[in-house]
């Protein structure tokens, strides 16, 4: 085994911290409320309002009133406002990136990547807002013509997780605005500041002040029970764990709300003997380490064919053992802190369980002492199928590697999960890539690459990974209802 080498915690760059803190100071946050902390240091960096149920229902009322006027705007008006919002977000790329790193921890370079990805949804839906939608058909027996139209679905409640504080918000808010809907947004209490700032920029760009309401609260369950029961709400879009998604679907069922659910994943990453080794290692490292593994599409279970397994494990272990772990503001940091100490405890438990069951440790394997919530990137080889790390969503920087012999075996094991969000296939055979991708039960497949998300692609899961799609034209349809007019003809 190679020695665990993290390059040590890199001291935070003071000027970068200043920049983030200046943005936070500009948000005009309340003096009392919920504390927001920097996961790299544990230091408190701001406070957000703790809005109760009455406040949340007032937000519903305000957004609903604004939404009625917004629903009557033209597609071009909506597109213009979204283009202006996109331009402002791009102009504030550095402010947004520093804020993301400060409250969420990811390395600044990755935070810039999230800004590019997150703002792309705003541009995409600015462009999509004016695309003709609807249809015209003749009734087969004659006598009438059928015109189908798409109308805004109505007031949408948008609930987002902490791992991509900008992108998870923009890929819901932008299509809602493009479709003609108002929104009440509830960001994660761990990372609310980026969403507050992005919505402030939306207002400066010309989005009506009341149209998008941000509700921060320490009681997510009271919020959803009250808000989803309100008759003015017509839609819920949630990104987060499958467990919470199920609860929200039950609540949504009572008022028959349109529901989009982007839930948990357990992505298989399959490497065949005929893969390009370098490409496979690089793709696997990207699919594992992006956001320190705290991504719903992070590669979770590595299945590697026997003939390439030793070389692949060696390559991944070398790369993971060498990456720099530390403050997201530190030079060359590749892996930042995990979101909190509970996440670190969970990585420890996964590792211990796998080792007790006979897995081999090839890199990392332990928490990093000191301030903040750090865990060394870890490679576990020959992980037994029953280990927790081979069964559950890891949400951290552990690569859990299993070996396989045949293609059939790989497909069967990849599908042996209730989740179906992302999968990855590495092979130089196009036939094999497509055949395997067709048979894997998942909403998206990265072929010879580890970062498949794109604003132009319909992101979403099958099985218990969710319902609905975000991004692409399909993402707009989630905020529209289809109606038809049947026009009698003589
Ligand atoms: P989480 O489910 O704990 O929380 C997500 C959001 O839901 C937060 O804003 C939280 O405050 C809120 N919430 C929790 N209970 C609620 C309730 N009863 N009513 C209303 N809101 C409630 O998830 P998390 O820990 O923030 O994020 C990690 C999970 O999210 C992982 O399972 C990950 O796979 C999933 N995720 C999925 C996607 C996707 O697109 N499929 C993307 C990112 C994260």
Boltz pocket constraint, residues with backbone or C-beta under 6 A from the ligand:
constraints:
  - pocket:
      binder: B
      contacts: [[A, 159], [A, 160], [A, 161], [A, 162], [A, 163], [A, 186], [A, 187], [A, 188], [A, 189], [A, 220], [A, 221], [A, 223], [A, 224], [A, 225], [A, 239], [A, 240], [A, 241], [A, 242], [A, 244], [A, 245], [A, 247], [A, 248], [A, 261], [A, 262], [A, 263], [A, 264], [A, 265], [A, 295], [A, 296], [A, 297], [A, 393], [A, 421], [A, 461], [A, 465], [A, 466]]
      max_distance: 6.0
